[in-house]
Amino acid sequence: MIYRVLGLMSGSSLDGLDVAFVHLQSGAGKWGYTIEIAETIPYSAEWRARLEGAATLPLREYLVLDQEYGHYLGRQVNDFIASAGLEFQVQLVASHGHTVFHDPVAGMTAQLGSGAAIAAETGLQTVSDLRTLDVALGGQGAPIVPIGERWLFPGYAYFLNLGGIANISAAAAGIAFDVCPANRVLNLLATRAGKAYDEEGSLASSGEVVPSVLEALNGLVYYRQPPPKSLDNSFGTQTVLGLLGSCSPEDGLRTYVEHIAVQVAAALPGRSGGEMLVTGGGAHNVFLIDRLRERLASLGVTVVVPDAAVVDFKEALVMALFGVLRLRQEENTLATVTGASRDSIGGALWNGQEG
């Protein structure tokens, strides 16, 4: 059976909205995929500012923003469908939303982008609110991507996503967790040098590691906690950036790239070797990938960077699969990964049309 789905992903790095129209094929207990059309829609300065400031809003304004952002997402879907000539081809929209709060210890996670508003704008079935059931079951609500890695990318020992936050999955061990902040911190450091981001890691490669800062970063309590565990955006924007404040932009970037490489190496369970599939915006950072390759080679791990479509849109692709599994009433969130009391079928389903 073939499902034609739009997956939406807005990461913590605030690069923009990833939209991927994918075909998902199910048969004989296996899944296949093709990414038909995909693009990243940059946020306007206004939307970027509104999303960045969402955590400080009074409750009523936050709830209004949730609806307004949902309608915005729906309009982007409509424009994408029209520009790509996909009228009457999309069966389902699966939207991750934009994470503002994430505190599973308190039993709470919140992503902006009302699924009801998306369904109302598009007239399409929409799956949203992907993480809250797992959190209600005592889990971290993250990562949720491993279900897609299980079905769509067999054969790899490890998966590393270098998004706003770096997260890792170990297929054999059946675990996944947030490793450390990544692009969100790197991008903020780049702005100190007047750049939106550090293209290919050129600024970082010109800097020097500051040993005392690297030691302080690696000594943060989070890294000593066992999985399952997950990070809130504030860990990067407040705790981590606070430690990097005395560095020049180049030295801060160089030191933080090394920190990412150190923490990814430390996160590997069992040091058993194998191939690691690396995706997300950080996979375009040539210097960061080189540092990862050097660190991981001693552990027998080979870094594999796939084609650009998978690098940039793997998470949107997995959100599409997550939505289809919700539609099929099949488990899409793994308790071994999140620490929940059981596997679950996450996501709220909204009907876009009557009947």
Disulfide bonds with the S-S distance in Angstrom:
none
